[in-house]
Amino acid sequence: MKKMLAALLATTLVVASLVGCGSGNKETTAAKSGETTAESTAEAANVDGGTLKLSVTTGDGSTTDDKIPTPWYNRIMATNLMFRALLIADSDLTNPEPDLAESVEVSEDGLVYTIKMKEGLKWSDGEALTVEDVQWSIETALKAATCNSIYTSAFKKIDNMAVDGSTITMTLTEPYASMKDVLAQFAILPKHSLENADPLTLESDAFWTNPVCSGMYTLDELNVGNYFTLKVNENYEGTAPKIQSIICYFVQDYITAAQAGQADYVFGNAADLVEALEAMPNYTEHEVDVLFYKYFLFNMKGADGNENEAMQNVEVRKALIEAIDRATLATLYPTATVLNSGVPNSNEAYNGFEYTFDAEKAKADLVAAGYDMSRTLKICYYNNDQTSIDLIQTVVHYLEQTGLTVEATLSNDGTTDLFTTRNYDIGFKGKSAFSIDEWYTEYQSSDALFANVFGGTDEFDELVNNLFKATDSAARNEALKALQEKEQEVVYKVPVFTVGTYVFTSDKVVIPEGVTFCNPLYMCDLDFANWEMAQ
């Protein structure tokens, strides 16, 4: 019944006004199909029939079609094949084994990591890959403006790095329980190619138009606006892959890519994508155990002091959440579970708190909190799939029932509009989390992105630090309960639900027996060297 209600609400609402949540071009309609020129399509069609076809979406603004995306923010299949880490994880993103490193030894007190690199490693341009690249990469990640918080949270615990031959020794200020798991995700980049680049704009450096790589593959061609192709890296020291070439299309959405035969590997969790791919007999579905959050965040105050006065009162923020039926929103997705903090309700550390839906009380609470009911409440979101659009239109409906005037805008550049331009009150975003810990790293004062909406407050720092250094379940549960109490007190962001994620592979590719897919925005051992194209 609730799913029918959500669908009915979404399809009968008037589309929200076309008002930008930031600068740049905006659209508030469903995703347009990816377009290529006739010439570029013909060129792409000339690739070997045994070529693996991948796609990367540019529809949400997280990736642009003029360069290779940085692996320091999200890992995707294409960049996983181009850039390696010191270690490589299993499908649970744990139990890391050596990759670029020959070995990693950890002292009994958990403070000293001794990392010995493999001998004879080379970059795709023939330059030696050494511990100097490791040290430079870690130091630069701490300065970078665009970098996944799991890296910066871990690396800021490093007090000293010492290089001796092919060994680098890292000494921490205090134990960091998941350091090896983080090292299994962090792509080492070439110092000799990037040492003069500005860390604050590293992700847009010209390097990404012709990157030097360490993985099985390296760039062959970048056709701006259309695709890039990969060829086998002749300097890769591991087992040579059976697939000799890869083409990765820049697309607006994965459904269109799949229908056009441009994707042998697709992932996602939106209902329209899952239903469309399940209906295509040439795809096999793989359900992946992923902690994927969908959540609201409030635009309150930038680190520069620029304040959104309307969202300062915590009672206003609580009332706005009270006005939204999150359980009904969850029915829009194939597998969604409502939660009330970064800790899933099924986790033993969950503190039992629940956000309740009560439209009448929400309206009264907004008035009692002194909120100006005549102002327009602005929502900014960036996922352009139909399920997300339906969800936001349903949210608009709920908020309008309290007497609010609401405008919702689909951004073409979510990162910029949510964290830099900031012309909104409530943002809606997703996070494919490495672990529960990653949800809480966004509260840290050192998180450059979220400091621009939460004000860079340090009130969570000690609590998050207690989580990072917890080495047993009792200490970890205690830290998580303290964090839940704090986030439910201040209401800077509120989870709507977690959603299941699916990987789809086409019948044109043969996956080795025993492969288990992991979170598709991270990296794990998929035995890719033994993937084959079907004959």
C-alpha positions as CSV (number, residue, x, y, z in Angstrom):
1,M,0.0,0.0,0.0
2,K,2.8,2.4,0.9
3,K,4.6,1.7,-2.3
4,M,1.4,2.5,-4.3
5,L,1.0,5.7,-2.2
6,A,4.6,6.8,-2.9
7,A,4.2,6.1,-6.6
8,L,0.9,7.9,-6.8
9,L,2.2,10.9,-5.0
10,A,5.3,11.1,-7.2
11,T,3.4,10.8,-10.5
12,T,0.6,13.2,-9.6
13,L,2.7,16.1,-8.2
14,V,3.4,19.2,-10.2
15,V,7.1,19.3,-11.0
16,A,9.0,21.6,-8.6
17,S,9.9,25.1,-9.9
18,L,13.0,25.4,-12.0
19,V,15.1,27.3,-9.5
20,G,18.9,26.6,-9.2
21,C,20.5,25.4,-6.0
22,G,23.7,26.8,-7.4
23,S,25.3,28.2,-10.5
24,G,25.5,26.5,-13.9
25,N,22.9,24.7,-16.0
26,K,20.1,22.8,-14.2
27,E,17.4,20.5,-15.3
28,T,14.4,19.1,-13.4
29,T,13.3,16.5,-15.8
30,A,14.3,12.8,-16.0
31,A,17.7,11.9,-17.4
32,K,18.4,12.4,-21.0
33,S,20.0,9.6,-22.9
34,G,23.7,9.8,-23.5
35,E,24.5,11.3,-26.9
36,T,27.5,10.6,-29.1
37,T,28.2,12.0,-32.5
38,A,27.8,9.8,-35.6
39,E,31.6,10.0,-36.1
40,S,32.5,9.0,-32.6
41,T,29.9,6.1,-32.6
42,A,31.4,4.8,-35.8
43,E,34.9,5.0,-34.3
44,A,33.8,3.2,-31.2
45,A,32.1,0.5,-33.2
46,N,35.4,-0.4,-34.9
47,V,36.9,-1.8,-31.7
48,D,37.7,-5.5,-31.5
49,G,34.6,-7.6,-30.9
50,G,36.4,-9.0,-27.8
51,T,36.5,-5.7,-26.1
52,L,35.0,-5.3,-22.7
53,K,32.5,-2.4,-22.6
54,L,32.2,-0.3,-19.4
55,S,30.3,3.0,-18.7
56,V,30.7,5.8,-16.3
57,T,27.8,8.2,-15.7
58,T,28.2,11.9,-15.9
59,G,24.6,12.5,-15.0
60,D,25.1,13.4,-11.4
61,G,28.1,15.8,-11.8
62,S,30.6,13.6,-10.0
63,T,32.4,12.8,-13.2
64,T,33.0,14.9,-16.3
65,D,33.5,13.6,-19.8
66,D,36.8,15.3,-20.5
67,K,39.1,13.3,-18.3
68,I,39.6,10.1,-16.3
69,P,38.0,10.4,-12.9
70,T,40.3,10.5,-9.9
71,P,40.4,7.3,-7.8
72,W,40.9,9.3,-4.6
73,Y,37.2,10.1,-4.4
74,N,35.3,7.0,-5.7
75,R,36.8,3.8,-7.1
76,I,35.1,2.5,-10.2
77,M,35.8,-0.5,-12.4
78,A,37.8,1.4,-15.0
79,T,40.1,3.2,-12.6
80,N,40.5,0.1,-10.4
81,L,42.1,-1.5,-13.5
82,M,44.4,1.5,-14.0
83,F,45.5,2.4,-10.4
84,R,46.6,0.0,-7.7
85,A,47.0,0.2,-3.9
86,L,49.5,-1.2,-1.5
87,L,47.1,-4.0,-0.7
88,I,44.0,-5.5,-2.2
89,A,40.9,-6.5,-0.1
90,D,38.4,-9.3,-0.4
91,S,34.7,-8.8,-1.2
92,D,34.0,-7.6,2.4
93,L,36.7,-4.9,1.9
94,T,38.7,-6.5,4.6
95,N,41.4,-9.2,5.0
96,P,43.8,-7.3,2.6
97,E,46.6,-9.1,0.8
98,P,49.8,-7.7,-0.8
99,D,49.5,-5.9,-4.1
100,L,52.1,-3.1,-4.7
101,A,53.5,-4.0,-1.3
102,E,55.4,-7.2,-0.7
103,S,54.5,-7.2,2.9
104,V,53.0,-5.0,5.7
105,E,54.0,-5.6,9.3
106,V,52.2,-4.0,12.2
107,S,53.8,-3.6,15.7
108,E,52.0,-5.1,18.7
109,D,50.9,-1.7,20.0
110,G,49.4,-0.9,16.5
111,L,51.5,2.2,16.1
112,V,54.2,1.2,13.6
113,Y,53.5,0.0,10.0
114,T,56.5,-1.3,8.2
115,I,55.7,-1.6,4.5
116,K,58.1,-3.3,2.1
117,M,57.5,-2.7,-1.6
118,K,57.9,-5.3,-4.4
119,E,61.1,-5.0,-6.3
120,G,61.1,-3.8,-9.9
121,L,57.7,-2.1,-10.0
122,K,57.2,0.3,-12.9
123,W,54.7,2.9,-13.9
124,S,53.1,2.6,-17.4
125,D,55.6,5.2,-18.7
126,G,58.6,3.0,-17.6
127,E,59.5,5.1,-14.5
128,A,60.2,3.2,-11.3
129,L,57.3,2.9,-8.8
130,T,58.9,3.4,-5.4
131,V,58.2,4.2,-1.7
132,E,58.7,7.8,-2.7
133,D,55.4,7.6,-4.6
134,V,53.7,6.1,-1.6
135,Q,55.0,8.9,0.7
136,W,54.1,11.6,-1.7
137,S,50.6,10.2,-2.3
138,I,49.8,10.0,1.4
139,E,51.1,13.5,2.1
140,T,49.3,15.0,-0.9
141,A,46.0,13.3,-0.1
142,L,46.0,15.2,3.2
143,K,46.2,18.5,1.3
144,A,43.7,17.6,-1.5
145,A,40.4,19.3,-1.7
146,T,38.7,16.3,-3.3
147,C,39.6,13.1,-1.4
148,N,37.5,10.4,0.2
149,S,37.3,11.0,4.0
150,I,38.3,7.4,4.7
151,Y,41.8,8.4,3.6
152,T,42.2,11.7,5.3
153,S,40.8,10.4,8.6
154,A,43.3,7.6,8.6
155,F,46.3,9.5,7.3
156,K,46.1,12.3,9.7
157,K,46.9,9.7,12.4
158,I,50.4,9.3,10.8
159,D,53.0,11.2,12.9
160,N,56.0,10.3,10.8
161,M,57.0,8.5,7.6
162,A,60.5,7.2,7.1
163,V,61.9,5.8,3.8
164,D,64.7,3.3,3.7
165,G,65.4,1.6,0.3
166,S,62.3,-0.2,-0.7
167,T,60.7,0.1,2.8
168,I,58.5,2.9,4.2
169,T,57.8,3.0,7.9
170,M,54.7,4.8,9.2
171,T,54.4,5.7,12.8
172,L,51.0,6.7,14.1
173,T,50.0,8.9,17.0
174,E,47.6,6.3,18.2
175,P,46.2,3.0,16.9
176,Y,43.8,3.1,13.9
177,A,42.0,-0.2,13.7
178,S,41.1,-0.1,9.9
179,M,44.4,1.3,8.6
180,K,45.3,-1.8,6.5
181,D,41.8,-1.8,5.0
182,V,42.1,1.8,4.1
183,L,45.6,1.2,2.5
184,A,43.9,-1.5,0.4
185,Q,41.7,1.2,-1.2
186,F,44.1,4.1,-1.5
187,A,45.5,4.4,-5.1
188,I,49.2,5.3,-5.2
189,L,49.7,8.1,-7.8
190,P,53.0,8.9,-9.6
191,K,55.0,11.6,-7.9
192,H,57.1,12.3,-11.0
193,S,53.9,13.3,-12.9
194,L,52.0,15.2,-10.3
195,E,54.5,16.7,-7.8
196,N,54.0,20.2,-9.3
197,A,50.2,20.0,-9.4
198,D,48.1,22.0,-6.9
199,P,46.5,19.6,-4.4
200,L,43.5,21.8,-4.2
201,T,42.7,21.2,-7.9
202,L,44.4,17.9,-8.3
203,E,41.3,16.1,-9.6
204,S,41.1,18.6,-12.6
205,D,44.8,18.6,-13.4
206,A,45.8,17.9,-17.0
207,F,47.4,14.6,-15.8
208,W,43.9,13.0,-16.0
209,T,43.7,13.4,-19.7
210,N,46.7,11.1,-20.2
211,P,47.4,9.5,-16.8
212,V,50.4,7.4,-15.9
213,C,49.1,4.1,-14.4
214,S,50.2,1.2,-12.3
215,G,47.4,-1.3,-13.0
216,M,46.8,-4.0,-15.6
217,Y,45.7,-1.4,-18.1
218,T,46.7,2.1,-19.1
219,L,45.0,4.7,-21.2
220,D,45.0,4.2,-25.0
221,E,42.7,7.0,-26.2
222,L,40.5,9.7,-24.6
223,N,37.7,10.8,-26.9
224,V,36.4,13.9,-25.0
225,G,32.7,13.8,-24.6
226,N,32.3,10.2,-25.7
227,Y,34.6,7.5,-24.3
228,F,38.1,6.4,-23.4
229,T,39.8,3.2,-24.2
230,L,42.3,1.1,-22.2
231,K,45.1,-1.2,-23.4
232,V,47.2,-3.7,-21.5
233,N,49.9,-2.0,-19.5
234,E,53.2,-3.6,-20.8
235,N,54.9,-2.7,-17.5
236,Y,52.4,-4.5,-15.3
237,E,54.4,-7.2,-13.4
238,G,51.4,-9.4,-12.5
239,T,49.5,-12.0,-14.5
240,A,48.5,-10.5,-17.8
241,P,44.7,-10.1,-18.3
242,K,43.0,-12.2,-20.9
243,I,40.9,-9.3,-22.1
244,Q,43.1,-7.2,-24.3
245,S,41.1,-4.0,-24.6
246,I,38.4,-2.0,-22.8
247,I,36.2,0.9,-23.9
248,C,34.5,3.0,-21.2
249,Y,31.7,5.2,-22.5
250,F,30.7,8.5,-20.8
251,V,26.9,8.2,-20.4
252,Q,24.1,10.2,-18.9
253,D,22.5,7.1,-17.3
254,Y,23.2,3.3,-17.1
255,I,19.8,2.2,-18.4
256,T,20.4,3.9,-21.7
257,A,24.0,2.5,-21.8
258,A,22.8,-1.0,-21.2
259,Q,20.0,-0.8,-23.9
260,A,22.6,0.6,-26.4
261,G,25.0,-2.3,-25.7
262,Q,27.5,0.0,-24.1
263,A,27.9,-1.8,-20.8
264,D,29.0,-5.3,-19.9
265,Y,29.1,-4.2,-16.3
266,V,26.5,-2.0,-14.6
267,F,25.7,-1.2,-11.0
268,G,23.1,0.8,-9.1
269,N,20.2,0.7,-6.7
270,A,17.5,2.8,-8.2
271,A,14.2,1.0,-8.8
272,D,14.0,2.0,-12.5
273,L,17.5,0.7,-13.2
274,V,17.1,-2.6,-11.3
275,E,13.7,-3.2,-13.0
276,A,15.0,-2.4,-16.4
277,L,18.1,-4.6,-16.2
278,E,16.2,-7.4,-14.6
279,A,13.9,-7.3,-17.7
280,M,16.9,-7.7,-20.1
281,P,17.6,-11.4,-20.6
282,N,21.2,-10.8,-21.5
283,Y,22.2,-9.6,-18.0
284,T,22.9,-11.5,-14.8
285,E,22.1,-9.9,-11.5
286,H,24.4,-10.0,-8.5
287,E,23.1,-8.6,-5.3
288,V,25.9,-6.9,-3.3
289,D,26.0,-6.4,0.5
290,V,26.7,-2.6,0.6
291,L,26.1,0.0,3.3
292,F,24.6,2.6,0.9
293,Y,23.0,5.6,2.7
294,K,20.4,7.9,1.2
295,Y,20.1,11.0,3.4
296,F,19.2,14.6,4.0
297,L,21.8,17.2,5.1
298,F,21.1,20.7,6.2
299,N,23.0,23.7,4.7
300,M,23.8,25.6,7.9
301,K,27.1,27.3,7.8
302,G,30.3,27.3,5.7
303,A,33.8,27.1,7.1
304,D,34.1,30.7,5.8
305,G,31.3,31.8,8.2
306,N,28.7,32.2,5.5
307,E,25.5,31.2,7.4
308,N,22.1,30.1,6.3
309,E,20.0,31.8,9.0
310,A,16.9,29.8,8.3
311,M,18.5,26.4,9.2
312,Q,20.2,27.5,12.4
313,N,17.5,26.4,14.8
314,V,17.8,22.6,15.6
315,E,14.0,22.6,16.3
316,V,13.3,23.7,12.8
317,R,15.5,20.9,11.4
318,K,13.8,18.3,13.6
319,A,10.4,19.6,12.5
320,L,11.2,19.3,8.8
321,I,12.3,15.7,9.2
322,E,9.1,15.1,11.3
323,A,7.1,16.2,8.3
324,I,8.5,13.5,5.9
325,D,7.3,9.9,5.9
326,R,10.6,8.1,5.4
327,A,9.0,4.7,5.5
328,T,6.8,5.5,2.5
329,L,9.9,6.9,0.7
330,A,11.7,3.6,1.3
331,T,9.0,1.7,-0.7
332,L,10.3,3.4,-3.9
333,Y,13.4,1.2,-3.8
334,P,13.6,-2.5,-4.3
335,T,15.4,-3.1,-1.0
336,A,15.5,-0.2,1.4
337,T,15.7,-0.2,5.2
338,V,14.8,2.9,7.2
339,L,17.3,3.9,9.8
340,N,17.7,6.6,12.4
341,S,21.4,7.2,12.5
342,G,24.6,6.0,10.8
343,V,24.2,2.7,12.7
344,P,21.6,0.4,11.1
345,N,18.7,-0.6,13.4
346,S,19.8,-4.2,13.2
347,N,23.3,-3.4,14.6
348,E,23.9,-4.3,18.2
349,A,25.2,-0.7,18.8
350,Y,21.9,0.9,17.6
351,N,20.6,3.1,20.5
352,G,16.9,2.7,19.8
353,F,16.1,6.3,18.9
354,E,13.5,6.8,16.1
355,Y,12.5,9.8,14.0
356,T,8.7,9.8,13.8
357,F,6.4,11.1,11.1
358,D,3.7,13.4,12.3
359,A,2.6,16.1,9.8
360,E,0.4,18.1,12.1
361,K,3.0,18.1,14.9
362,A,5.6,19.1,12.4
363,K,3.6,22.2,11.3
364,A,3.0,23.2,14.9
365,D,6.7,22.7,15.8
366,L,7.8,24.9,12.9
367,V,5.6,27.7,14.0
368,A,6.7,27.2,17.7
369,A,10.3,27.4,16.5
370,G,9.7,30.8,14.9
371,Y,10.3,29.6,11.3
372,D,9.2,32.0,8.6
373,M,6.5,30.0,6.9
374,S,6.4,32.6,4.0
375,R,9.9,31.9,2.8
376,T,10.6,29.3,0.1
377,L,12.3,26.2,1.3
378,K,14.9,25.0,-1.2
379,I,15.9,21.4,-1.8
380,C,19.0,20.4,-3.9
381,Y,19.7,16.9,-5.2
382,Y,21.8,15.5,-8.0
383,N,20.8,11.9,-8.8
384,N,19.0,12.1,-12.1
385,D,17.4,8.6,-12.1
386,Q,13.6,8.5,-12.2
387,T,13.4,6.9,-8.7
388,S,15.3,9.8,-7.1
389,I,13.1,12.4,-9.0
390,D,10.0,10.6,-7.7
391,L,11.3,10.6,-4.2
392,I,12.1,14.3,-4.2
393,Q,8.7,15.1,-5.6
394,T,7.1,13.1,-2.8
395,V,9.2,14.9,-0.2
396,V,8.0,18.2,-1.7
397,H,4.4,17.0,-1.3
398,Y,4.9,16.1,2.4
399,L,6.6,19.5,3.1
400,E,3.8,21.4,1.3
401,Q,1.3,19.7,3.6
402,T,2.7,21.7,6.5
403,G,2.0,25.0,4.6
404,L,5.5,25.5,3.2
405,T,6.4,26.7,-0.3
406,V,9.0,24.3,-1.6
407,E,11.3,24.4,-4.7
408,A,13.4,21.3,-5.6
409,T,16.2,21.5,-8.1
410,L,18.1,18.7,-9.9
411,S,21.8,19.8,-10.0
412,N,24.2,18.8,-12.8
413,D,27.1,19.3,-10.4
414,G,26.1,18.0,-7.0
415,T,29.5,18.4,-5.3
416,T,29.8,22.1,-6.3
417,D,26.2,23.0,-5.6
418,L,26.0,21.2,-2.3
419,F,29.3,22.3,-0.9
420,T,30.4,25.4,-2.6
421,T,27.6,27.4,-4.1
422,R,25.2,26.3,-1.4
423,N,21.9,27.9,-2.5
424,Y,19.6,25.5,-0.7
425,D,18.3,24.5,2.7
426,I,18.0,20.7,2.5
427,G,20.3,18.6,0.3
428,F,19.6,15.0,-0.6
429,K,22.5,12.7,-1.4
430,G,23.9,9.2,-1.3
431,K,26.9,7.6,0.2
432,S,28.2,4.1,-0.7
433,A,30.1,3.7,2.5
434,F,33.3,1.8,3.2
435,S,31.9,1.1,6.7
436,I,29.8,2.7,9.4
437,D,32.9,4.7,10.3
438,E,32.7,6.6,7.0
439,W,29.2,8.0,7.8
440,Y,30.7,9.6,10.9
441,T,33.9,11.0,9.3
442,E,31.7,13.6,7.5
443,Y,31.1,15.2,10.9
444,Q,34.9,15.8,11.5
445,S,36.2,19.3,11.3
446,S,38.9,18.1,9.0
447,D,36.4,17.0,6.3
448,A,36.8,19.9,3.8
449,L,33.6,19.3,2.0
450,F,31.2,18.9,4.9
451,A,32.9,21.8,6.8
452,N,31.2,23.9,4.2
453,V,27.7,23.0,5.3
454,F,28.3,22.1,9.0
455,G,30.6,25.0,9.7
456,G,33.8,23.0,10.5
457,T,32.7,22.4,14.1
458,D,35.0,20.2,16.1
459,E,32.3,18.9,18.4
460,F,32.4,15.4,16.9
461,D,36.2,15.1,16.6
462,E,36.9,13.4,19.9
463,L,33.9,11.1,19.5
464,V,34.9,10.0,16.0
465,N,38.5,9.5,17.2
466,N,37.2,7.2,20.0
467,L,35.6,5.1,17.2
468,F,38.7,4.9,15.1
469,K,40.9,3.7,18.0
470,A,38.4,1.1,19.3
471,T,40.0,-2.3,19.1
472,D,37.3,-4.5,20.6
473,S,33.5,-4.7,20.1
474,A,32.6,-3.3,23.5
475,A,34.7,-0.1,23.0
476,R,33.4,0.2,19.4
477,N,29.7,-0.1,20.5
478,E,30.2,2.5,23.2
479,A,31.8,4.9,20.7
480,L,28.9,4.3,18.2
481,K,26.3,5.0,20.9
482,A,27.9,8.2,21.9
483,L,28.0,9.3,18.2
484,Q,24.4,8.5,17.7
485,E,23.3,10.5,20.7
486,K,25.3,13.5,19.4
487,E,24.1,13.4,15.8
488,Q,20.4,12.9,17.0
489,E,20.9,15.9,19.3
490,V,22.3,18.3,16.6
491,V,20.5,17.0,13.5
492,Y,23.1,18.1,10.9
493,K,22.2,15.3,8.6
494,V,19.5,12.6,8.8
495,P,19.5,9.2,7.1
496,V,16.4,8.2,5.2
497,F,17.3,4.6,4.5
498,T,20.0,2.3,3.3
499,V,19.4,0.6,-0.1
500,G,20.6,-2.6,-1.6
501,T,23.0,-2.4,-4.5
502,Y,23.1,-4.6,-7.6
503,V,25.8,-5.4,-10.1
504,F,24.7,-6.6,-13.6
505,T,27.0,-8.4,-16.0
506,S,26.2,-9.0,-19.6
507,D,26.3,-12.4,-21.4
508,K,29.2,-11.1,-23.4
509,V,31.6,-11.5,-20.5
510,V,32.6,-14.7,-18.6
511,I,33.3,-14.1,-14.9
512,P,35.6,-16.6,-13.2
513,E,33.9,-19.1,-10.8
514,G,34.0,-18.0,-7.2
515,V,34.1,-14.2,-7.8
516,T,32.0,-12.2,-5.3
517,F,31.4,-8.6,-6.1
518,C,32.0,-5.9,-3.5
519,N,30.9,-2.4,-3.1
520,P,31.2,-1.1,-6.7
521,L,32.6,2.3,-5.5
522,Y,35.6,0.6,-3.8
523,M,38.2,-2.0,-4.9
524,C,38.5,-5.7,-4.2
525,D,40.0,-8.8,-5.7
526,L,37.7,-9.8,-8.6
527,D,40.3,-12.1,-10.3
528,F,40.0,-9.8,-13.3
529,A,43.0,-11.3,-15.0
530,N,40.9,-14.3,-15.7
531,W,37.8,-12.5,-17.0
532,E,37.1,-13.4,-20.6
533,M,34.9,-12.2,-23.4
534,A,32.3,-14.8,-24.5
535,Q,33.1,-16.4,-27.9
